[in-house]
Amino acid sequence: MDSRGQIDEIKQKLDIVTVAEKYLRSMKRSGANYFALCPFHNEKTPSFSINQDLQIYKCFGCGESGDVITFIQKLEGVDFPKALEMAANMAGVVLKSDFKPSPGAEKRKAEKEKILEANQLAMKYFNYVLLDHKLGEKARVYCKNRKITKALIKKFQIGVALEGYNNLRNFLKKKGFLESDLVKWGLLVSKNGKVYDKFRDRLMFPIYNHVGDIIGFSGRQLEKSDYGPKYLNSPETPVYKKKETMYGLFQAKEMIRKSNFVVLVEGNVDILSSHRVGVENIVCPLGTALTLEQCKLIKRYADNVYFALDTDEAGEKAMIRGLALAQEAGLEAFAIDIGKYQDSDELIMAEPDKWQKVVKKPVEIVEFFMKRFAGQFDLDTVKGKKGFVEKLSPFVEGIKDDFERQEYIKRIAANAGVDEDELAGKFRIGTRAEIKIEPSEAETTTKIGAARKLSRKEFLAAVLIQFIDVIKMPESLENVFESWFVEFLNKLKSGSKFEDLINRMDLKKQEFLKDLKIIPLEKTDEENVNKTIKSTIQLLLNQKSEMQLKNLRLRIRQIETKDGDSTVEMEKLQKFLKSAKKS
């Protein structure tokens, strides 16, 4: 049978819906098609369609399309020959390929196969020494002390690199490998005219890609030493790209799919400890900070990522970066509270039963840090409020969704006892935050109704700009918008051209104002426009007053809970209530 015939045989034996169900969550049938959220781009409404009769798929959002083999190829991130091999295994077809790749492709494929072969042999060598050789006793004692069980050693194929300089070198040379290749592939080192083992006196963790190939190694020092790093990783090779690899993913991916979340930690040993106590959907990056590529890899298997990073300042910075990357990849991000412990391994070593419990109770990341930082600052002082807000600022700025970001600003303001509008102005995040757009909890339903749902403040801003020629400029605008926007409207009303005004502004404001200018609004008369403006301003001012009142009362409760003197706040409340009655 020729190659085309084999491909057809595989397609006949594989049902694309059955295969897709292994990768996609919440597939639903509608007529002749199945629909799901597209795995190739971020979306909230399913546009990914699978037709069982034709055995094809197509996304009407991003345009991706193909058959069962291309589906596997794109989801697994492999080349076509590898996807064909995986599809053949699923279909129970023995692949006898007659493909003839180009000479360059054939050479690259041959080198990759040799690297994988060398890594596989190295893994077996390291693993044998750890499990069965007398020289592996030191490493066996280390594993026993760290509770790295024999079951874990076999599951992850852990091994040991001995202290000598030529152990692996001699072994692989006997297997027919050239020293020059082994140096290039990161198993040996060439220095000062000598070639010797790269990994020495280290516990060896094979690095698998997500389909189960050993693509490199991570070696951990068995004893503390000033010579060399604590962890030594393989360099990048044709088969190993650090930014695209997650340690532990191969062993965890089925559990990740099943649970729809992955726990992200910082080190290999954290992963082993977690597996030992029954939490297997756990991964970590190796030799690099978390990358967008790694987040996209996670997204193939789950919608949620739980950060359980070290509790030091470096861990905080990693979580700030991780939150932004997770959102960009379409992941929902949460934090796991490991309490007083430095990392998850330390928690598991001290309280093994606690790990499963905290993993089941993830916390929204901003909420997690609000709780942590609240204990670090005295929120009764100006300095404490300032420090609290500044600490949280990077996390809020990393949130892309307008509604979610505004909601966190509300919570932070309430916790710190500060004015929400002032806090939103301080963050000044994104295009909408420039004029502190409110969340769309109160969309407008007026006769000037917009073609899409808008927040009250966004709607008001659009009306003011688009009907500038017929509106009567309200006196209370400065109580609703920031001063720059009010100044812009006044100049626009005085006859300045829209384009001339925005050209003097930064790009974010330009984009924001252009959006307001083109938002579809129905045509109406002058009287209705001004009535709408007046009523919308009043609604926004009422909403602002309600929030100020809520914050004052909350602040009084916080002070009284601490047995403090709330006299000043009570006076502010009385003044506020009197002014509210007058208005």
C-alpha positions as CSV (number, residue, x, y, z in Angstrom):
1,M,0.0,0.0,0.0
2,D,1.4,3.4,-0.9
3,S,1.5,6.4,1.5
4,R,-1.7,7.9,0.2
5,G,-3.5,4.6,0.8
6,Q,-2.2,4.4,4.3
7,I,-3.4,7.9,5.1
8,D,-6.9,7.0,3.7
9,E,-6.9,3.9,5.8
10,I,-6.1,5.9,9.0
11,K,-8.8,8.4,8.2
12,Q,-11.4,5.6,7.6
13,K,-10.6,4.1,11.0
14,L,-10.5,7.3,13.0
15,D,-13.7,9.3,13.8
16,I,-12.8,13.0,14.0
17,V,-15.5,13.5,16.7
18,T,-14.1,10.8,18.9
19,V,-10.6,12.2,18.5
20,A,-11.7,15.8,19.1
21,E,-13.5,14.8,22.3
22,K,-10.1,13.9,23.8
23,Y,-8.9,17.4,23.3
24,L,-12.0,19.7,23.5
25,R,-14.3,20.3,26.4
26,S,-18.1,20.9,26.2
27,M,-18.6,19.8,22.6
28,K,-22.3,20.1,21.8
29,R,-24.2,18.8,18.8
30,S,-26.4,21.1,16.7
31,G,-27.9,19.5,13.7
32,A,-25.3,17.8,11.6
33,N,-22.4,19.5,13.3
34,Y,-20.7,19.6,16.7
35,F,-19.6,22.9,18.1
36,A,-17.0,23.9,20.7
37,L,-14.7,26.8,21.7
38,C,-11.9,27.0,19.1
39,P,-8.6,25.5,20.4
40,F,-6.6,27.7,18.0
41,H,-7.7,31.1,19.2
42,N,-9.4,32.7,22.2
43,E,-13.2,33.1,22.0
44,K,-16.2,33.1,24.3
45,T,-18.8,32.0,21.9
46,P,-18.2,28.6,20.1
47,S,-17.4,29.0,16.5
48,F,-15.4,25.7,16.0
49,S,-17.5,23.3,13.9
50,I,-16.9,19.6,13.3
51,N,-18.9,17.7,10.6
52,Q,-18.9,14.0,11.3
53,D,-20.2,13.0,7.9
54,L,-17.4,14.8,6.0
55,Q,-14.9,14.1,8.8
56,I,-13.6,17.7,8.7
57,Y,-13.4,20.7,11.0
58,K,-13.6,24.5,10.5
59,C,-13.4,27.5,12.8
60,F,-15.6,30.3,11.6
61,G,-13.7,32.7,13.9
62,C,-10.1,32.2,12.9
63,G,-10.5,30.2,9.7
64,E,-8.5,27.1,10.8
65,S,-9.7,23.9,9.0
66,G,-8.7,20.4,8.0
67,D,-9.2,16.7,8.7
68,V,-8.4,14.4,11.6
69,I,-4.7,14.3,11.0
70,T,-4.2,18.0,10.6
71,F,-6.3,18.4,13.8
72,I,-3.9,16.2,15.7
73,Q,-0.9,18.0,14.1
74,K,-2.0,21.5,15.1
75,L,-3.3,20.5,18.6
76,E,-0.1,18.6,19.5
77,G,2.2,21.1,17.8
78,V,4.1,18.4,15.8
79,D,5.1,18.1,12.2
80,F,3.0,16.0,9.7
81,P,5.0,12.8,9.9
82,K,4.7,12.8,13.7
83,A,1.0,13.5,13.5
84,L,0.6,10.7,11.0
85,E,2.4,8.4,13.4
86,M,0.2,9.4,16.3
87,A,-2.9,9.0,14.2
88,A,-1.8,5.6,13.1
89,N,-1.3,4.5,16.7
90,M,-4.8,5.7,17.6
91,A,-6.3,3.8,14.6
92,G,-4.3,0.7,15.2
93,V,-2.5,0.9,11.8
94,V,1.1,-0.2,11.3
95,L,2.7,2.7,9.4
96,K,4.9,1.7,6.5
97,S,5.7,5.0,5.1
98,D,6.9,5.5,1.5
99,F,7.3,9.3,2.0
100,K,10.4,10.8,0.5
101,P,11.2,14.1,2.1
102,S,13.6,16.7,0.6
103,P,17.3,16.0,1.3
104,G,17.4,18.9,3.8
105,A,14.3,17.7,5.6
106,E,15.6,14.2,5.7
107,K,18.9,15.3,7.2
108,R,17.1,17.3,9.9
109,K,14.8,14.4,10.7
110,A,17.7,12.0,10.9
111,E,19.6,14.3,13.3
112,K,16.5,14.7,15.6
113,E,16.1,10.9,15.7
114,K,19.8,10.5,16.7
115,I,19.5,13.2,19.4
116,L,16.4,11.4,20.8
117,E,18.2,8.1,20.6
118,A,21.2,9.4,22.5
119,N,19.0,11.0,25.2
120,Q,17.0,7.8,25.6
121,L,20.2,5.8,26.1
122,A,21.6,8.4,28.5
123,M,18.3,8.2,30.5
124,K,18.6,4.4,30.7
125,Y,22.2,4.7,31.9
126,F,21.5,7.3,34.6
127,N,18.4,5.4,35.8
128,Y,20.3,2.1,36.0
129,V,23.0,3.6,38.1
130,L,20.5,5.1,40.5
131,L,18.4,2.0,40.9
132,D,20.8,-0.9,40.6
133,H,24.5,0.1,40.7
134,K,26.5,0.3,44.0
135,L,27.9,3.7,42.9
136,G,24.3,5.0,43.0
137,E,24.1,4.6,46.8
138,K,24.8,8.3,47.6
139,A,22.0,9.3,45.3
140,R,19.6,6.7,46.7
141,V,20.2,8.1,50.2
142,Y,19.5,11.6,48.9
143,C,16.2,10.4,47.3
144,K,15.2,8.6,50.5
145,N,15.8,11.8,52.5
146,R,13.8,13.9,50.0
147,K,11.0,11.3,49.9
148,I,11.6,10.6,46.2
149,T,10.2,7.1,46.2
150,K,11.1,4.2,43.9
151,A,7.7,4.6,42.2
152,L,8.4,8.2,41.4
153,I,11.9,7.3,40.1
154,K,10.4,4.9,37.7
155,K,7.5,7.1,36.7
156,F,9.8,10.0,35.8
157,Q,12.8,7.8,34.9
158,I,15.0,9.7,37.3
159,G,18.7,8.8,37.4
160,V,22.1,9.9,38.6
161,A,25.2,11.3,36.9
162,L,28.3,10.1,38.8
163,E,31.2,12.3,39.9
164,G,33.6,11.2,37.1
165,Y,34.3,13.1,33.9
166,N,34.0,10.2,31.4
167,N,31.2,7.9,32.5
168,L,28.5,8.9,30.0
169,R,31.1,9.8,27.4
170,N,32.6,6.3,27.4
171,F,29.1,4.7,27.5
172,L,27.7,6.6,24.5
173,K,31.0,6.3,22.5
174,K,30.6,2.5,22.8
175,K,27.2,2.9,21.3
176,G,28.6,4.5,18.2
177,F,28.0,8.2,18.9
178,L,30.6,10.8,17.9
179,E,32.0,13.2,20.6
180,S,31.4,16.2,18.4
181,D,27.7,15.3,18.1
182,L,27.3,14.7,21.8
183,V,28.9,18.1,22.5
184,K,26.5,19.8,20.1
185,W,23.5,18.0,21.7
186,G,24.5,19.1,25.2
187,L,25.5,15.7,26.7
188,L,29.2,16.5,26.7
189,V,31.3,19.6,27.1
190,S,34.4,20.6,25.1
191,K,36.8,23.0,27.0
192,N,40.5,23.7,26.7
193,G,40.9,20.9,24.2
194,K,39.2,18.3,26.5
195,V,35.8,16.6,26.1
196,Y,34.0,15.4,29.2
197,D,30.6,14.8,30.7
198,K,28.4,17.9,31.1
199,F,26.5,16.4,34.1
200,R,28.5,15.2,37.1
201,D,27.4,14.4,40.7
202,R,23.8,15.3,40.0
203,L,20.4,13.8,40.3
204,M,19.1,13.6,36.7
205,F,15.6,14.5,35.6
206,P,14.8,13.6,31.9
207,I,12.9,16.4,30.2
208,Y,10.0,15.0,28.1
209,N,8.1,16.9,25.5
210,H,4.4,16.6,25.6
211,V,4.3,13.5,23.3
212,G,6.8,11.5,25.4
213,D,10.2,12.0,23.7
214,I,13.2,12.7,26.0
215,I,14.5,16.0,24.6
216,G,17.0,17.0,27.3
217,F,17.9,16.8,31.0
218,S,17.8,18.8,34.2
219,G,20.5,17.9,36.7
220,R,20.2,18.9,40.4
221,Q,23.3,19.1,42.7
222,L,23.4,16.2,45.2
223,E,25.4,18.4,47.6
224,K,25.6,22.1,48.1
225,S,28.5,23.5,46.1
226,D,29.8,26.9,45.0
227,Y,30.9,25.2,41.8
228,G,28.1,25.2,39.3
229,P,24.4,26.1,39.6
230,K,21.9,24.2,41.8
231,Y,20.1,23.1,38.6
232,L,22.0,22.5,35.3
233,N,19.8,22.1,32.2
234,S,20.5,20.9,28.7
235,P,21.1,23.7,26.1
236,E,18.7,24.2,23.3
237,T,19.0,21.7,20.5
238,P,16.9,20.9,17.4
239,V,14.6,18.9,19.7
240,Y,14.6,21.1,22.8
241,K,13.2,24.6,22.9
242,K,13.1,25.9,26.5
243,K,10.3,28.4,26.0
244,E,8.0,25.7,24.5
245,T,8.6,23.0,27.1
246,M,7.0,22.4,30.5
247,Y,8.5,19.8,32.8
248,G,6.0,17.2,34.0
249,L,3.5,17.9,31.3
250,F,3.8,14.5,29.7
251,Q,3.1,12.7,33.0
252,A,0.3,15.2,33.9
253,K,-1.6,15.9,30.7
254,E,-4.4,13.4,31.0
255,M,-5.1,14.5,34.6
256,I,-4.9,18.2,33.4
257,R,-7.5,17.5,30.7
258,K,-9.7,15.7,33.3
259,S,-9.6,18.4,35.9
260,N,-9.5,21.4,33.5
261,F,-6.7,23.1,35.5
262,V,-3.0,22.9,36.0
263,V,-0.9,23.8,39.0
264,L,2.2,25.8,38.1
265,V,5.3,25.5,40.4
266,E,8.9,26.5,40.1
267,G,11.0,23.3,40.4
268,N,11.2,19.6,39.5
269,V,11.2,18.5,43.1
270,D,7.9,20.4,43.8
271,I,6.4,18.2,41.0
272,L,7.7,15.0,42.5
273,S,6.4,15.9,45.9
274,S,3.0,16.7,44.5
275,H,2.7,13.4,42.6
276,R,3.6,11.6,45.8
277,V,0.6,13.0,47.6
278,G,-1.8,12.5,44.8
279,V,-1.9,15.9,42.9
280,E,-0.6,15.0,39.4
281,N,-1.9,17.9,37.2
282,I,1.2,19.9,37.9
283,V,4.0,21.4,35.7
284,C,6.9,23.9,35.8
285,P,9.1,25.7,33.3
286,L,12.8,24.8,33.1
287,G,15.7,27.2,32.7
288,T,13.4,30.1,31.8
289,A,10.7,32.4,33.2
290,L,7.2,31.4,32.2
291,T,6.6,32.2,28.5
292,L,3.6,32.8,26.3
293,E,4.4,29.7,24.3
294,Q,4.2,27.6,27.5
295,C,0.9,29.2,28.4
296,K,-0.5,28.4,25.0
297,L,0.8,24.8,25.5
298,I,-1.1,24.6,28.8
299,K,-4.2,26.0,27.0
300,R,-4.4,22.9,24.8
301,Y,-5.2,20.8,27.9
302,A,-7.0,23.2,30.4
303,D,-8.7,26.5,30.7
304,N,-7.3,27.3,34.2
305,V,-3.9,27.7,35.7
306,Y,-3.2,27.8,39.5
307,F,0.0,29.6,40.4
308,A,1.9,28.1,43.4
309,L,5.1,30.0,43.1
310,D,7.7,30.8,45.8
311,T,6.5,33.3,48.4
312,D,9.5,35.7,48.0
313,E,9.7,38.9,46.0
314,A,10.9,36.9,42.9
315,G,7.7,34.8,43.2
316,E,5.6,37.9,43.3
317,K,7.2,39.3,40.1
318,A,6.8,35.9,38.4
319,M,3.1,35.9,39.2
320,I,2.7,39.5,37.8
321,R,4.2,38.4,34.6
322,G,2.4,35.1,34.6
323,L,-1.0,36.7,35.1
324,A,-0.5,38.8,31.9
325,L,0.8,35.9,29.9
326,A,-2.0,33.6,31.1
327,Q,-4.7,36.1,30.0
328,E,-3.0,36.6,26.7
329,A,-3.2,32.8,26.1
330,G,-6.9,32.7,27.1
331,L,-6.3,31.1,30.5
332,E,-8.1,32.0,33.8
333,A,-5.4,32.5,36.4
334,F,-5.7,31.8,40.2
335,A,-3.3,31.6,43.1
336,I,-2.8,28.8,45.6
337,D,-2.1,30.0,49.2
338,I,0.8,28.0,50.6
339,G,0.8,30.0,53.8
340,K,4.0,30.3,55.8
341,Y,5.9,27.9,53.5
342,Q,8.5,29.0,51.0
343,D,7.3,26.6,48.2
344,S,4.9,23.7,47.7
345,D,7.6,21.1,48.4
346,E,8.3,22.6,51.8
347,L,4.5,22.5,52.6
348,I,4.2,18.9,51.4
349,M,7.2,17.8,53.5
350,A,5.7,19.4,56.6
351,E,2.0,18.8,56.1
352,P,1.4,16.3,53.3
353,D,-2.3,16.2,53.8
354,K,-2.7,19.9,53.4
355,W,-1.6,20.2,49.8
356,Q,-4.6,18.6,48.3
357,K,-6.9,20.8,50.4
358,V,-5.2,24.1,49.3
359,V,-5.2,23.0,45.6
360,K,-9.0,22.6,45.9
361,K,-9.3,26.2,47.1
362,P,-7.7,28.5,44.5
363,V,-8.0,32.2,45.1
364,E,-8.3,35.0,42.5
365,I,-4.8,36.4,42.2
366,V,-5.6,40.0,43.1
367,E,-7.7,38.8,46.1
368,F,-4.7,36.6,47.1
369,F,-2.3,39.5,47.2
370,M,-4.9,41.9,48.8
371,K,-5.0,39.5,51.7
372,R,-1.2,39.2,51.9
373,F,-0.4,42.9,51.6
374,A,-3.1,43.9,54.0
375,G,-1.1,42.3,56.7
376,Q,2.1,44.2,55.6
377,F,0.7,47.7,55.8
378,D,-1.1,49.8,58.4
379,L,-4.2,50.9,56.5
380,D,-5.1,53.5,59.1
381,T,-2.2,55.6,57.9
382,V,-1.7,57.5,54.6
383,K,1.7,55.8,54.2
384,G,0.1,52.4,54.7
385,K,-2.7,53.0,52.2
386,K,-0.1,54.3,49.6
387,G,2.1,51.2,50.1
388,F,-0.8,48.9,49.9
389,V,-2.1,50.4,46.6
390,E,1.4,50.5,45.0
391,K,2.0,46.9,45.8
392,L,-1.3,45.9,44.1
393,S,-0.9,48.2,41.2
394,P,1.1,45.8,38.9
395,F,-1.5,43.0,39.4
396,V,-4.4,45.3,38.5
397,E,-2.5,46.7,35.5
398,G,-2.0,43.2,34.2
399,I,-5.7,42.6,34.0
400,K,-7.0,43.1,30.5
401,D,-10.7,42.8,30.9
402,D,-12.3,46.2,31.7
403,F,-15.1,44.9,33.9
404,E,-12.8,42.6,35.9
405,R,-10.2,45.4,36.4
406,Q,-12.8,47.9,37.5
407,E,-14.3,45.4,40.0
408,Y,-10.8,44.9,41.6
409,I,-10.4,48.7,41.8
410,K,-13.6,48.8,43.8
411,R,-12.4,46.1,46.1
412,I,-9.0,47.6,46.7
413,A,-10.6,51.0,47.3
414,A,-13.0,49.5,49.9
415,N,-10.1,47.6,51.6
416,A,-7.8,50.7,51.7
417,G,-10.6,53.1,52.6
418,V,-9.9,55.4,49.7
419,D,-12.0,57.0,47.0
420,E,-12.7,54.6,44.1
421,D,-12.5,57.3,41.4
422,E,-9.2,58.6,42.7
423,L,-7.8,55.1,42.7
424,A,-9.0,54.4,39.2
425,G,-7.4,57.7,38.1
426,K,-4.1,56.6,39.7
427,F,-4.0,53.3,37.9
428,R,-4.9,55.0,34.5
429,I,-4.9,51.6,32.8
430,G,-5.9,50.9,29.2
431,T,-8.0,53.0,26.9
432,R,-11.2,52.9,28.9
433,A,-9.5,53.7,32.2
434,E,-8.4,57.1,30.8
435,I,-11.9,58.4,31.7
436,K,-12.7,55.7,34.3
437,I,-15.4,53.9,32.4
438,E,-17.8,52.1,34.7
439,P,-18.5,48.4,34.2
440,S,-21.5,47.6,32.0
441,E,-23.8,46.8,35.0
442,A,-26.0,49.7,34.0
443,E,-26.3,49.7,30.2
444,T,-28.4,52.5,28.8
445,T,-31.8,52.0,27.3
446,T,-32.6,55.5,25.9
447,K,-34.2,56.6,22.6
448,I,-30.7,57.3,21.4
449,G,-29.9,53.6,22.0
450,A,-26.6,52.4,20.7
451,A,-26.2,49.5,18.4
452,R,-24.2,47.6,21.0
453,K,-24.3,47.5,24.8
454,L,-22.4,50.3,26.5
455,S,-21.7,51.4,30.0
456,R,-23.5,54.6,31.1
457,K,-20.3,56.6,31.2
458,E,-19.1,55.3,27.8
459,F,-22.6,56.0,26.3
460,L,-22.5,59.5,27.7
461,A,-19.0,60.2,26.4
462,A,-20.1,59.0,22.9
463,V,-23.2,61.2,22.9
464,L,-21.3,64.3,24.0
465,I,-18.8,63.9,21.2
466,Q,-21.1,62.9,18.4
467,F,-23.8,65.5,19.2
468,I,-21.4,68.3,20.3
469,D,-23.0,70.8,17.9
470,V,-26.5,70.6,19.5
471,I,-25.7,69.9,23.2
472,K,-25.8,72.3,26.0
473,M,-22.6,71.8,28.0
474,P,-23.6,70.5,31.4
475,E,-21.9,72.2,34.4
476,S,-21.4,69.0,36.3
477,L,-19.2,67.2,33.8
478,E,-16.1,67.6,36.0
479,N,-17.8,65.4,38.6
480,V,-18.2,62.6,36.1
481,F,-15.1,62.7,33.8
482,E,-11.4,63.5,34.2
483,S,-10.3,67.1,33.6
484,W,-8.5,66.3,30.3
485,F,-11.7,65.0,28.8
486,V,-13.8,67.9,29.9
487,E,-11.2,70.3,28.5
488,F,-11.3,68.3,25.2
489,L,-15.1,68.7,25.0
490,N,-15.0,72.4,25.7
491,K,-12.5,73.0,22.9
492,L,-14.6,70.8,20.6
493,K,-17.7,72.8,21.5
494,S,-15.8,76.0,20.8
495,G,-15.1,75.0,17.2
496,S,-11.8,73.1,17.3
497,K,-11.5,70.2,14.9
498,F,-11.7,66.7,16.4
499,E,-8.6,65.5,14.4
500,D,-6.5,68.5,15.4
501,L,-7.3,68.0,19.1
502,I,-6.6,64.3,19.2
503,N,-3.3,64.6,17.3
504,R,-1.8,66.4,20.3
505,M,-2.7,63.4,22.6
506,D,-1.0,60.1,23.4
507,L,-2.0,57.1,21.3
508,K,-4.2,55.5,24.0
509,K,-6.4,58.6,24.2
510,Q,-6.5,58.9,20.4
511,E,-7.7,55.4,20.0
512,F,-10.2,55.8,22.8
513,L,-11.7,59.0,21.3
514,K,-11.8,57.6,17.8
515,D,-13.8,54.6,19.2
516,L,-16.3,57.0,20.8
517,K,-16.6,58.9,17.6
518,I,-17.6,55.9,15.5
519,I,-19.8,54.0,18.0
520,P,-23.1,53.6,16.2
521,L,-25.8,55.9,17.8
522,E,-29.2,56.5,16.4
523,K,-30.1,59.9,15.1
524,T,-32.4,62.0,17.3
525,D,-33.4,65.6,17.9
526,E,-31.8,68.2,20.1
527,E,-34.3,68.1,22.9
528,N,-34.0,64.3,23.4
529,V,-30.2,64.6,23.3
530,N,-30.0,67.1,26.1
531,K,-32.6,65.2,28.2
532,T,-30.6,62.1,27.8
533,I,-27.4,63.8,28.8
534,K,-29.0,65.3,31.9
535,S,-30.6,62.0,33.1
536,T,-27.4,60.0,32.4
537,I,-25.3,62.4,34.4
538,Q,-27.7,62.3,37.3
539,L,-27.6,58.5,37.3
540,L,-23.8,58.5,37.3
541,L,-23.6,61.0,40.1
542,N,-26.1,58.9,42.2
543,Q,-24.0,55.9,41.5
544,K,-20.9,57.7,42.6
545,S,-22.6,59.0,45.8
546,E,-23.8,55.5,46.7
547,M,-20.2,54.2,46.4
548,Q,-18.8,57.0,48.5
549,L,-21.4,56.3,51.2
550,K,-20.6,52.6,51.1
551,N,-16.9,53.2,51.4
552,L,-17.4,55.6,54.4
553,R,-19.6,53.1,56.2
554,L,-17.1,50.3,55.5
555,R,-14.2,52.4,56.8
556,I,-16.1,53.1,60.0
557,R,-16.8,49.4,60.5
558,Q,-13.1,48.6,59.9
559,I,-12.0,51.2,62.5
560,E,-14.6,50.0,65.1
561,T,-13.6,46.4,64.6
562,K,-10.0,47.4,65.6
563,D,-11.4,49.3,68.7
564,G,-10.3,52.5,67.1
565,D,-11.7,56.0,67.2
566,S,-14.1,56.6,64.3
567,T,-15.1,60.1,65.2
568,V,-13.5,61.8,62.2
569,E,-15.1,59.3,59.8
570,M,-18.5,59.7,61.5
571,E,-18.2,63.5,61.0
572,K,-17.4,63.0,57.3
573,L,-20.5,60.7,57.1
574,Q,-22.7,63.3,58.7
575,K,-21.5,66.0,56.4
576,F,-21.9,63.7,53.4
577,L,-25.5,62.9,54.4
578,K,-26.4,66.6,54.9
579,S,-25.0,67.6,51.5
580,A,-26.8,64.7,49.9
581,K,-30.1,66.0,51.4
582,K,-29.5,69.5,50.0
583,S,-28.8,68.2,46.5
